[in-house]
Amino acid sequence: MNLIKVNADFIHDRNSVLNNGHKVLAHSRTICEVSTPEGDQVIGIAYCSKKDNYCKKTGRKIALKKALDQLNLSKSDRVIIWNEYLNQANF
């Protein structure tokens, strides 16, 4: 696949539950949906352990990597996509 352009959308899901009347974080996850001009769509999900501190930036990177891994891209295409992602001002 000779692909350079993809679209990535992120959702940050931080679920909490009540425990003895106190709100407790149950789990957090970041979902990345990647779509290609050819119409392919893949999803990568990064789960945050209850033991870890939630980090939006780390969750996005892990979820994006998991999504891109499903597309079987060449190394040069992955480098282009990651450089574009890292150069965005609002990631």
C-alpha positions in Angstrom: 0.0 0.0 0.0 1.5 3.3 -1.0 -0.3 5.5 1.5 0.7 8.8 3.0 -2.6 10.5 4.0 -4.7 9.1 6.8 -7.3 10.7 9.2 -7.1 10.0 12.9 -9.8 10.8 15.4 -9.4 10.3 19.1 -11.9 9.6 21.9 -10.8 9.8 25.6 -13.0 7.7 27.8 -12.5 8.0 31.6 -15.1 5.9 33.4 -15.7 6.2 37.1 -17.9 4.3 39.5 -19.2 5.0 43.0 -17.5 3.2 45.8 -19.0 3.8 49.3 -20.3 7.2 48.0 -17.0 8.3 46.6 -16.3 8.6 42.9 -13.5 6.2 41.9 -11.9 6.0 38.5 -12.7 2.5 37.2 -10.7 2.5 34.0 -9.5 4.9 31.3 -9.0 4.3 27.6 -8.1 6.2 24.5 -9.6 5.1 21.2 -8.1 6.1 17.9 -10.0 5.6 14.6 -7.9 5.8 11.5 -9.4 6.1 8.1 -7.6 6.0 4.7 -8.6 7.6 1.4 -9.3 4.1 0.1 -12.1 3.8 2.7 -10.3 1.4 5.2 -11.0 2.1 8.8 -9.2 0.6 11.8 -9.4 1.2 15.5 -6.6 1.1 18.1 -7.4 1.2 21.8 -5.0 2.1 24.7 -6.1 1.0 28.1 -4.8 2.7 31.2 -4.3 0.5 34.3 -5.9 1.6 37.5 -2.3 1.7 38.9 -1.2 4.2 36.2 -1.8 8.0 36.0 -4.0 8.8 33.0 -2.0 10.7 30.4 -3.8 11.9 27.3 -0.6 12.2 25.2 0.6 8.7 26.0 -2.8 7.2 25.4 -3.0 8.9 21.9 0.4 7.5 20.9 -0.4 4.0 22.0 -3.8 4.0 20.4 -2.5 5.5 17.1 0.3 2.9 17.0 -2.1 0.0 17.5 -4.4 1.4 14.7 -1.5 1.9 12.3 -0.2 -1.6 13.0 -3.4 -3.0 11.4 -2.8 -1.2 8.1 0.5 -3.0 7.2 2.1 0.3 6.1 5.6 0.6 4.9 8.2 2.0 7.2 8.5 5.2 5.1 4.7 5.7 5.3 4.7 5.2 9.1 7.5 7.7 9.4 5.6 10.3 7.4 2.4 9.8 9.4 4.2 9.9 12.8 6.1 13.1 11.8 2.9 14.7 10.8 1.2 13.7 14.0 4.1 14.9 16.2 4.3 18.2 14.4 0.6 19.0 15.1 0.3 21.8 17.6 -2.7 20.3 19.4 -2.0 16.6 20.1 
